[in-house]
């Protein structure tokens, strides 16, 4: 591969490596497993919820997650709490 403006040449293997998704794009759980939309996860520690009288307990299974941008990168619905956002560092893949 050559640049038409400056003449710089790239190795084809180098170009193929940059075409794949980067590590920064991946959302990983506490164990390093890659999470995808639709996965089920388990909460690993009690998480306090603002406005709720009780926390989300460790061991709560959350089904059908959606990955979103931002600090809380998992959008989900939890029985008894409704829709909420979770951080991937507090869950493990089920």
C-alpha positions in Angstrom: 0.0 0.0 0.0 1.4 3.4 -1.0 0.2 6.9 -0.2 -0.5 8.8 -3.4 0.5 12.2 -1.9 3.8 11.5 -0.1 4.8 8.0 -1.4 5.0 6.4 2.0 4.7 2.6 1.8 2.9 0.3 4.3 3.3 -3.5 4.7 0.0 -5.3 4.0 0.2 -7.2 7.3 0.4 -3.9 9.1 -2.7 -2.6 7.3 -4.7 -5.7 8.1 -3.9 -5.4 11.8 -5.2 -1.9 12.0 -8.5 -2.7 10.2 -9.6 -5.0 13.1 -11.4 -3.5 16.1 -9.1 -2.0 18.7 -8.8 -3.1 22.3 -10.4 0.2 23.4 -13.6 -0.6 21.7 -14.2 -3.9 23.6 -16.2 -4.0 26.9 -14.8 -6.5 29.3 -16.1 -7.9 32.5 -14.1 -8.3 35.8 -12.5 -11.5 34.5 -11.5 -10.0 31.2 -14.2 -11.8 29.1 -15.5 -9.7 26.2 -19.1 -8.7 26.6 -21.6 -8.4 23.7 -25.2 -7.1 23.3 -27.6 -9.8 24.5 -25.3 -11.5 27.0 -26.2 -12.4 30.5 -24.1 -11.2 33.4 -24.0 -11.7 37.2 -23.4 -8.8 39.6 -20.3 -9.6 41.8 -20.9 -7.2 44.7 -23.7 -5.4 46.4 -24.4 -2.1 44.5 -26.3 0.7 46.2 -29.0 2.3 44.1 -30.0 6.0 44.6 -33.6 6.2 45.7 -34.0 2.5 46.4 -34.3 1.2 49.9 -32.0 -1.8 49.2 -29.0 -2.5 47.0 -28.7 -4.8 44.0 -27.4 -7.9 45.7 -24.2 -9.8 44.6 -25.2 -12.8 42.6 -28.1 -11.1 40.8 -28.3 -12.4 37.2 -29.0 -9.7 34.6 -30.2 -11.0 31.2 -30.1 -9.4 27.7 -27.7 -6.5 28.4 -27.0 -3.7 25.9 -23.6 -2.0 25.6 -23.6 1.8 25.5 -21.1 4.6 25.5 -20.1 6.3 28.8 -19.1 5.6 32.3 -21.9 3.1 32.9 -21.4 1.0 29.8 -24.1 -1.6 30.3 -27.8 -0.8 30.0 -30.2 -3.3 31.4 -33.4 -4.1 33.3 -33.2 -5.6 36.7 -36.2 -7.2 38.3 -37.4 -5.1 41.2 -35.4 -2.1 40.2 -36.3 -1.4 36.5 -34.0 0.1 33.9 -30.5 1.0 35.0 -26.9 1.4 34.0 -24.0 -0.8 35.3 -20.3 -0.6 35.1 -18.7 -3.6 33.5 -16.1 -3.8 36.3 -18.8 -5.0 38.7 -20.2 -7.9 36.6 -19.0 -11.2 35.3 -20.2 -13.1 32.3 -22.8 -15.8 33.1 
